[in-house]
Amino acid sequence: MSSSRKISMTEKEQLIHALRSHRVNTLVELRRIEKAFAVLGSPDVTEPMTAAWSYYVNSHSLLTELRALTKNYPFSSECLEEAKRRVYSDPESNRSWNFCWLVLTKIQNDQLVPYYAHMQASQPAMWGNRIPSAEGVAQLSSAFVSEWNWALGQMLRHWDQPPSR
């Protein structure tokens, strides 16, 4: 389905059902539907789309996709949880219906990656339960930052403009 053509009422109902039943739960598929709904400009698609994005983030699908992109240095669940917490407490978060986009941009804008990369690199468990050296932590932290920022960029490139109200 091309995102530039208008979908039929039947297709719209099928997509809403797919969203509500969580049959669609990947970033690429959710974006495809979001683009199709944007062409419609119909207010009845906002709630199912909003709920689908929230489910995507809260069901750990976002973390799973981020970790698929960060195979060498798995993305931090703590970083993602902190970003979600910050979005929930941010009065500006109502500027978008897209919880995934809000969380990803919160990670980026609040510079959460360097903090959580350092935190993770500092854990003795990362070093065979030994206390790591400062230079070891710095080196590992840098590797985390590089891979996690790359993954964030890969996810955020799916939006050519912010999904704002």
C-alpha positions in Angstrom: 0.0 0.0 0.0 1.4 3.3 -1.0 1.2 5.9 1.7 0.3 8.6 -0.7 -3.0 7.0 -1.9 -6.2 7.3 0.0 -7.3 4.1 1.6 -10.9 2.8 1.5 -13.2 2.7 4.5 -12.8 -1.0 4.5 -9.0 -0.8 4.6 -9.2 1.8 7.3 -11.4 -0.4 9.5 -9.1 -3.4 8.8 -6.0 -1.3 9.9 -7.8 0.0 13.0 -8.7 -3.7 13.9 -5.0 -4.7 13.3 -3.8 -1.9 15.6 -6.3 -2.7 18.3 -5.5 -6.5 18.2 -1.8 -5.7 18.2 -1.2 -7.7 15.0 0.9 -4.8 13.9 3.7 -4.1 16.3 6.9 -3.1 14.5 8.1 0.4 13.9 8.0 0.1 10.1 4.5 -1.3 10.0 3.2 1.3 12.5 4.8 4.1 10.5 3.2 2.7 7.3 -0.2 2.8 8.9 0.4 6.2 10.4 1.3 7.6 7.0 -1.8 6.1 5.4 -3.9 7.6 8.2 -2.3 11.0 7.7 -3.5 11.1 4.1 -7.0 10.4 5.4 -7.0 13.2 8.0 -9.8 11.4 9.8 -10.1 12.1 13.6 -11.3 8.5 14.4 -7.9 7.1 13.7 -6.1 9.1 16.3 -7.0 7.0 19.4 -6.2 3.6 17.9 -2.9 4.9 16.5 -2.0 6.5 19.8 -2.9 3.3 21.7 -0.8 1.2 19.2 2.3 3.4 19.7 1.9 3.1 23.5 1.5 -0.6 23.2 4.6 -0.8 21.0 6.7 1.0 23.6 5.3 -0.6 26.7 5.2 -4.2 25.4 9.0 -4.0 25.0 8.8 -4.1 21.2 10.7 -0.8 21.0 13.5 -2.2 23.2 13.5 -5.4 21.2 14.0 -3.5 17.9 16.6 -1.2 19.5 18.5 -4.3 20.7 18.3 -5.9 17.2 20.2 -2.8 16.0 22.7 -3.0 18.9 23.9 -6.5 18.8 27.4 -5.8 20.0 26.3 -3.6 22.9 22.6 -4.2 23.7 20.6 -1.1 24.3 20.0 -0.2 27.9 16.5 -1.0 29.2 17.2 1.5 32.1 17.8 4.3 29.5 14.5 3.5 27.8 12.6 3.3 31.1 14.0 6.7 32.2 13.0 8.2 28.8 9.5 6.9 29.3 9.3 8.3 32.8 10.5 11.7 31.6 7.9 11.7 28.7 5.1 10.9 31.2 6.2 13.7 33.5 6.8 16.2 30.7 3.8 18.6 30.2 5.0 19.1 26.6 4.5 15.4 25.8 1.0 16.1 24.7 2.5 17.7 21.6 2.4 14.3 19.9 0.2 11.2 19.8 3.3 9.2 19.0 4.7 7.8 22.3 7.6 6.0 20.5 8.8 9.2 18.8 8.5 11.1 22.1 10.6 8.5 23.9 13.2 8.3 21.2 13.5 12.1 21.0 13.6 12.4 24.8 16.6 10.0 24.9 18.3 12.1 22.2 17.4 15.6 23.5 18.1 14.8 27.2 21.4 13.1 26.2 20.5 10.0 28.2 22.8 7.7 26.1 26.2 9.0 27.5 24.9 8.7 31.1 23.5 5.2 30.7 26.5 4.0 28.6 28.8 5.1 31.4 26.6 3.5 34.1 26.5 0.2 32.2 30.2 0.3 31.3 31.1 0.9 35.0 29.3 -2.3 36.3 31.7 -5.0 37.5 29.4 -7.6 35.7 30.6 -6.1 32.4 34.2 -6.9 33.5 33.8 -10.5 34.8 32.8 -9.2 38.3 36.1 -7.2 38.6 36.3 -3.5 39.3 37.1 -1.9 35.9 39.8 0.7 35.3 38.8 4.3 34.4 40.2 3.9 30.9 38.4 0.6 30.4 35.1 2.2 31.4 35.8 5.2 29.1 36.6 2.9 26.2 33.5 0.6 26.7 31.3 3.6 27.4 32.4 5.1 24.1 31.5 1.9 22.3 28.0 1.9 23.9 27.5 5.5 23.0 28.5 5.0 19.4 26.3 2.0 18.8 23.3 3.3 20.8 23.3 6.7 19.0 23.6 4.9 15.7 20.5 2.8 16.6 18.6 5.9 17.7 19.4 7.5 14.4 18.1 4.5 12.5 14.8 4.5 14.4 14.3 8.3 14.2 15.0 8.4 10.4 11.5 6.9 9.9 10.1 10.4 10.6 10.9 13.1 8.1 9.0 15.5 10.3 7.9 15.3 14.0 4.5 13.6 14.4 2.9 16.7 16.2 -0.6 17.6 16.9 
